[in-house]
Amino acid sequence: MVEAASTTWVGLALVVGPGGIGSAVAAELERTCPDLNVLTAGRHGPPASSLQLDIENDTDLNQLSSSLRAEGLPLRLVFNCTGRLHGPELQPEKRLQQVERSPLEQQFGINAIAPILLAKAIEPLLVRDQPFHFASLSARVGSIGDNRTGGWYGYRAAKAAQNQLLRSLSIEWARRWPMATVSLLHPGTTDTNLSRPFQSFVAPDKLFSPKRAARQLVEVLLEQTPDQSGAFLAWDGQSIDW
């Protein structure tokens, strides 16, 4: 099914966040969909990525549609691979007394607010009668129904908020852009900087290389249709409880 679908993908694809998963997703799209011109966009711009885009910077987002329009190709796919779990002043909370305002705001900034503003930025490029995919990395820990261990307050809540925002987007786009498909994708635990401090808790056969994660994500993505828009899916295509 994926091989057949890939032959119809002609135009422009944008992968936002050229980190471990993002770079691998861009490479997998180039391999799977040879007629797609795949661009990457990141904070540092060329040569690290095709375009300069800080997804938390409104000026960069406001300029994005013009940069993509200049490519002269129809926009067929946008895949947001950005995310933040930890940093110099940011660690997942293990208990309530570790919850602070600034880290919560950081989690929501990149994991919830940025993806919906990215969708807003590229919406002027959509064409009503042309298939288009908007995908964004979510996480199983963002599932409210699947939360059995607690903790990680900010990251869990921000991913849950992203899920709600993009689910609402899928409903609006179903009316305005009926050939658009919105997908929320959980990549599984992948061997990147984001997961590295927490890999000791992961079974070796459940820790994916970026290349494998990208192959699985692209396979699931290319199988989605407008009738399935707004789905929250794992790397194996299985639906995840909201």
Secondary structure, DSSP 8 states (H G I E B T S, - for coil): -HHHHHTT--EEEEEE--SHHHHHHHHHHHHH-TTEEEEEEETT-TTTSSEE--TT-HHHHHHHHHHHHTT-S-EEEEEE----S-BTTB---SSGGG--HHHHHHHHIIIIIHHHHHHHHHGGG--TTS-EEEEEE--GGG-STT--S---HHHHHHHHHHHHHHHHHHHHHHHH-TTEEEEEEE--SBSSTTTGGGGGGS-GGG-B-HHHHHHHHHHHHHH--GGGTTEEEETTS-B---
